[in-house]
Amino acid sequence: MYIITLTLTEQKSKAPDFMAAHNAWIAQGFEDGVFLLVGGLKPQGGGAILANGTDISSIEKRVAEDPFVAAGIAVPQIQEVAPARTDPRLSFLSDAAS
């Protein structure tokens, strides 16, 4: 499982020009079954993504293809998490790590 954060850069004023493409990229991540959650970071802005079901090189490639990342609007940080204990509602996350 991966926690991906997207920190906005000084180029954030260009975000509206890339928003449709960024949203399409997010939709593709859900359609592919990789993204589990996407949301905004509060209060500083930027975003966070919870991803699962693939390897780190695939995640890095996918994140590099985000139009916000490619345009320098956001800088990504990818953190791999190995779930050891979960609430029963999230048991599929620790099952996937086995």
Salt bridges, closest charged atoms under 4 A:
ASP32 OD2 - ARG62 NH2 3.09
GLU65 OE2 - LYS61 NZ 2.72
ASP66 OD1 - HIS22 ND1 2.73
ASP87 OD1 - ARG89 NE 2.85
